[in-house]
């Protein structure tokens, strides 16, 4: 039942220092790839961590930085 869950850290860019500041994590709980898993996680992150409707975030995944 309880497979390994992958936590993905969500970052917000600090406007003053221009550095990515971790704000939280979202966890991948799907057992199979459906093609839109990452997009779904981005939607969850925006709902959970945004203080403004259009606030932008990024994730760092396998060495790549993805802004959304």
DRENDO-1510 file (C-alpha; in Angstrom, 1 decimal, always signed):
<recs>
REC; n; res; u; v; w
REC; 1; UNK; +0.0; +0.0; +0.0 .
REC; 2; UNK; +2.4; +2.7; +1.1 .
REC; 3; UNK; +4.8; +3.2; -1.7 .
REC; 4; UNK; +7.6; +5.8; -1.6 .
REC; 5; UNK; +6.3; +9.4; -2.0 .
REC; 6; UNK; +8.4; +12.0; -3.8 .
REC; 7; UNK; +8.5; +15.4; -2.1 .
REC; 8; UNK; +9.1; +18.3; -4.4 .
REC; 9; UNK; +10.3; +21.6; -2.9 .
REC; 10; UNK; +8.5; +24.8; -4.0 .
REC; 11; UNK; +10.5; +28.0; -4.1 .
REC; 12; UNK; +9.6; +31.7; -4.2 .
REC; 13; UNK; +12.1; +34.2; -5.5 .
REC; 14; UNK; +13.1; +36.9; -3.0 .
REC; 15; UNK; +12.7; +40.2; -4.8 .
REC; 16; UNK; +15.5; +41.8; -2.8 .
REC; 17; UNK; +18.2; +39.2; -2.9 .
REC; 18; UNK; +17.1; +37.5; -6.2 .
REC; 19; UNK; +17.6; +34.1; -4.5 .
REC; 20; UNK; +15.1; +31.2; -4.4 .
REC; 21; UNK; +13.6; +30.7; -0.9 .
REC; 22; UNK; +11.9; +27.4; -0.1 .
REC; 23; UNK; +8.3; +27.9; +0.9 .
REC; 24; UNK; +7.1; +24.3; +1.2 .
REC; 25; UNK; +6.8; +20.9; -0.5 .
REC; 26; UNK; +4.2; +19.0; -2.4 .
REC; 27; UNK; +4.2; +15.3; -2.5 .
REC; 28; UNK; +3.7; +13.1; -5.6 .
REC; 29; UNK; +1.2; +10.4; -4.5 .
REC; 30; UNK; +0.2; +9.0; -7.9 .
REC; 31; UNK; +1.6; +5.5; -8.5 .
REC; 32; UNK; +1.7; +5.7; -12.3 .
REC; 33; UNK; +2.7; +8.5; -14.7 .
REC; 34; UNK; -0.4; +10.0; -16.4 .
REC; 35; UNK; +1.5; +12.6; -18.4 .
REC; 36; UNK; +0.3; +15.6; -16.5 .
REC; 37; UNK; +1.6; +14.8; -13.0 .
REC; 38; UNK; +4.0; +17.7; -12.8 .
REC; 39; UNK; +1.3; +20.2; -14.0 .
REC; 40; UNK; -1.1; +18.8; -11.3 .
REC; 41; UNK; +1.6; +19.3; -8.7 .
REC; 42; UNK; +2.1; +22.9; -9.8 .
REC; 43; UNK; -1.6; +23.6; -9.5 .
REC; 44; UNK; -1.6; +22.2; -5.9 .
REC; 45; UNK; +1.5; +24.3; -5.0 .
REC; 46; UNK; -0.1; +27.5; -6.3 .
REC; 47; UNK; -3.3; +26.8; -4.3 .
REC; 48; UNK; -1.4; +26.0; -1.2 .
REC; 49; UNK; +1.4; +28.6; -1.1 .
REC; 50; UNK; +0.2; +31.6; -3.1 .
REC; 51; UNK; -0.6; +34.8; -1.1 .
REC; 52; UNK; -1.4; +36.7; -4.3 .
REC; 53; UNK; -3.4; +35.3; -7.3 .
REC; 54; UNK; -0.6; +35.7; -9.8 .
REC; 55; UNK; +2.3; +35.0; -7.6 .
REC; 56; UNK; +5.0; +33.0; -9.3 .
REC; 57; UNK; +6.9; +30.0; -8.0 .
REC; 58; UNK; +9.5; +27.6; -9.2 .
REC; 59; UNK; +10.7; +24.1; -8.6 .
REC; 60; UNK; +14.1; +22.6; -9.1 .
REC; 61; UNK; +13.8; +19.1; -10.5 .
REC; 62; UNK; +16.8; +17.0; -11.7 .
REC; 63; UNK; +19.0; +20.1; -12.0 .
REC; 64; UNK; +16.4; +22.1; -14.0 .
REC; 65; UNK; +14.5; +25.1; -12.7 .
REC; 66; UNK; +10.9; +25.3; -13.8 .
REC; 67; UNK; +9.0; +28.5; -13.2 .
REC; 68; UNK; +5.2; +28.7; -13.0 .
</recs>
